[in-house]
């Protein structure tokens, strides 16, 4: 072969731990939300590994509330929240004119 294939030897979990070590809990929640949004998009293989490592490390952090992470990940589950439309909140009842 003319070109050698790149062998990935990075420790993504260690890099992610170093990244979130300095962050407060609120910053971790914000980062978790950003990571989830970025994971939905099309990324390179290494970028996906980095994002998944950050997500995993945040989920394993001791001071993080797992229920808050679940609500960030799953969103609102009520039927009203899922089926809401913009015009529902702006509806005006027509009054009877006398």
N, C-alpha and C positions, 0 to 999 in steps of 0.2 A: 504494500500500500504506500502511496505517495505521502499521504497525510496520516498522522497518528490520531486516533480518537481520543478525545478529552476524557480523562477519568476524574470524576467528581469526588474529591476527598474532604469536602467541607463538612464541618459539624454544625448543622443548621440549628439544632436544639441549643447548643452552647452559645451560638451567636444571638439567638433569640433571648436567652436568659440574660445575657449581657445588655441587650437592648432594653428590656423591661425592668431591669434592676433599679434604674434611676427614676422610674415613673411612679406617680402616685396611683391610688386605686381608680380615681376618676379618669385619669389619663389612660389607664389600662382599658377601662370600659369604652372610651372613645376609640382607642386603637383597635379593639376587638370589633367594633362596628365597622371601621374602615377596612379591616382585613376581610370581614365577611363580604363586604361589597366588592372588593377587589377579586376575591376568589370566584365570584360569579362570572367575571369577565374572562376572556381568553388571554392566557398568559403563557410565557415560555415555561419549560419544564423546571428550570432552576427557580424561577420566580414563584411557581406553585409550591415548590418545596420550602422556600423561605416563608411564604405566607402560612402554610400549614404548620410549620414549626412555631411561628409566633402565636398562632391560634392555640396550639397544644400547650405551650408554656403558660399563656394567660389562663387557660382553663385549669391548669395544675397549681397555680399560685395560691398560697394558703389564705391570704387576706381577701380574696375575691369572693363575692357572693354568687354562688352558682345559679341561684334563682334569677338574679338580675341578668346574668349572661344568657340564660335560657330565654328570658323575655326579649333581649336584644336579638337573639338568633331567630326565635319563632315569631315574634311580633304579637300583635293582638289576635286572640283566638275567638272572640265573640262574633256571632253572626252579624250583628249590627256594624261592627268595625270592619268586617271583611266586605260587606255588601254596600257600604256607604258610598254615596255619590256627592259631588260638590253641591249640587242643587238642593239636596236634602237639608242642609244647614241654612240655606238662604231662602227657603220657602216662606212666602208671605201669604197669610190667609186673607182672602178677599172679603171685605166687610160689606154688609148689606147697606145700600144707600137708602136713606129715608127721604 
